[in-house]
Amino acid sequence: MYAQMVNAGADKLKSGVEMTAQERAFQEKIDADIKIEPKDWMPESYRKTLIRQISQHAHSEIVGMLPEGNWVTRAPTLERKAILLAKIQDEGGHGLYLYSAAETLGISRDELLGQLHSGKAKYSSIFNYPTQTWADIGAIGWLVDGAAIMNQVPLQRCSFGPYSRAMIRVCKEESFHQRQGYDIIRTLAEGTAEQRAMAQDALNRWWWPSLMMFGPPDGQSVHSAQSMQWKIKLFTNDELRQRFVDQTVPQAEYLGLTVPDPDLRWNEQEQRHEFGEIDWNEFFEVLKGHGPCNKERLQARVDAWDNGAWVREAAMAHAEKQAARTHPDAA
Ligand code: BYC
């Protein structure tokens, strides 16, 4: 039935290759907004694209714990410390849901982590910047989680069932994260001149890297066209970036902070903010491993893996002992 709803022009993959009958049936399901589940047939490149995106998303959550973890012992009050700890634990949880979603596509967690540790898999560029002051924790919540939500709310409707369902819970928690970040920045912006300067300094340093989180401009985004045909992505990188700017600029104005972009202006006719040129050279350098903290972040993850070896070994030995007790004849 859903075949009737198919876009008649979509008989080719975005790569220009003619679709097989099986691929066409698959695309028809997607066009009819029917979720693809792990045991359903799917093109190999759909599976690979999902593994790439979901695992990079999972790695971003786990690496994203590091810049925040840097401030747990220095949070200004007990309440802020408890909130920050809870937020970091949430990020760990998001990473685990996402690794589980990726595993449904037939790849093991060990392989996924191996790809992170070898540098083969990416994680979000944003986490290669340092957290220099407490205001940076506010900026991460306000801007970085704000950008993450902008990207992830549409992903709740993406075509792959396990990913879309993971995003529903993740988005609820991210929305709390964004508010706690805004609350930190608002408190500083309403505080002493020194606190206000800290908030402005954090905005100055995190604004442009936050805009880069949405990925390269549409003209240079290699995966967007195919991912949108498959509804792995529902909006382009530039569309989401524009929405983020339009949402965030009024929040900065409310706080009395200045967005560090002299070219920023409201375009009344188009009902959107125009903004200045992003330094894409900086973005691609960070992706190549040359950001301020790339080496430190990756090393921290590799060390955590190595230092946790004894826990994994002990858990395996315990599981084997339990299994031998339950099924003594199986050994
Ligand atoms: N950083 O063709 P494109 C969070 C790569 S954090 C690094 O447009 P795609 C959190 C891209 O992978 C947010 N790499 O790619 C918040 C590709 O390289 P490969 C995590 C980037 O996939 C607070 C190449 O550039 N969210 O949640 O169509 C605390 C070409 O790009 C970046 C997600 O991951 C970047 N910013 O679109 C803790 C959301 N941008 O793979 C955690 C899910 C691009 O060919 N992901 N690249 O080597 C997505 O929506 C998409 O993957 C992206 C990129 C929009 C990010």
Residues whose N, C-alpha, C, O or C-beta is under 5 A from the ligand:
A	BS01	BYC	Q53 Q56 H57 S60 E61 G64 E91 K122 Y123 S124 S125 V144 D145 A148 M212 M213 F214 G215 P216 Q220 S221 V222 H223 S224
